[in-house]
Amino acid sequence: MWHRERRPELLGMFEANIYGVSPASGNLRFRVTDVERNALGGLATRKQVTLYLDGKTDGPQTSVLLYLPNGAGKRRAPIFVGLNFHGNQAITFDPAVAIAHSWVVPGEGIRKNRATAASRGIDAAEWPLEQILKAGYGIATYFPGDLYPDSDDKIAESIHPYYRTSPSDPQHWGAIATWAWGLGRVYDYLARDPQVDAKRVIVFGHSRYGKAALWAGARDQRFAMVVANDSGGGGAKLFRRNYGETIRVMNNYWFAPRYKTFAGREAELPVDQHELIALVAPRPVYIASASEDLWADPRGEFAAAKGADPVYRLLGGDGLDATVMPLPNTPIHSRIGYHLRRGPHAITPYDWGQFIAFADRHLRPGN
C-alpha cells in the first residue's frame, strides 16, 4: 500500500504545494568533451561531459565534471553527485576544468556575475576531492545556474521558457525542482558510463542544494542514497516548528507559487518534511546539522529524521536509532543517519568523513 498508494499521494502533495511539477525528462544526449586519466596528480580520471537535456544541441544544456578514483582498478566506482555554487571550476584548482559561462552568484573571482579564471578553487575546501577519491568514491557535479540562475527575476534565463511551462500555474516548478530535475539528468548520463557503479550513486547537497538533493532523491528512486547537509526550510527541517528559516522569509523563486500562500500558516500545509525524508525509504538517508546553524534549525532537522522512522521500519529495515537528539560530533549511522557537527553553516571534511563512513556501511556490495 505504501508503494502503490501512499507514496504517490505524498509526492503529488509535495509537487502541488511546495516544489512544483517538473516536465518529462526528455531525450537526453551527451558528448564527452574531455578525458584525462592522470588528473589530480594521478589520483583520478577526469571527464567533462556536455549534457543536451532535451536531446538537441541548440536546446538547454549543462556540463558535468566527473572525477573517478584511479585506485578502483577495473571496478565500477560509486559516485557522490551534487550541485556547486560558483561553477565546476570553483570546486578544484585543476586548470583544465571549463569555466562556467552562465550567471553566477557573487564570490571571489566573479566579475559582474560572470566566472573568471580567478574563481578556480574558491570552493575547494567544501569539496575535499582527495579525501573522497582515496576513499574509493567518485564525484560528479554540474553548475545549477545553467538550468536556473540562483537569483530572483532570472526565470527568463532559466530553461523554463524552453519547456513552455507557465509561471502563473500554482504548481509551476521552482528553482529547487529545476535543480533536482537536473540531478536526475546527470544520473541518466552516469548510468551509461561504464566506469560508474549505477547502483551506488549518492545524491548530496549543502544548504539550498541540500533541499534540491532531498527532493531529487525522494522523486527518483534510482539514487541509492541521499545526503542533505544544513538543508533547513524546504529541506530536512519541519515547517510546523516555525523556527529559523520559515516560509515567509524564503525566496519565492525556489518553490511553486502556491507554497508562499502558506506563510504564517505552516500548520495548514498538507505535508511536512518528515514525509519528504520518508519518501527516500527504504534507501539510506543522512541528515547533517551544525550546532551554530540555528537558521536551518537543527532540532527541526532531527525531529523530521525521527518522524520518518516509522516508514523505514514498515518497509523492513531500521530507522533512526536514537530517541533524543545526540550531542555534537556524535554521529548516528543507522538507516536514517544523523549528526550535529560543532560549528556554523558549512560543509567540512568532518561532514564528508561521516558521509563516506555512512556510505561504506550501507552501500557495500552485497548490502
Disulfide bonds with the S-S distance in Angstrom:
none
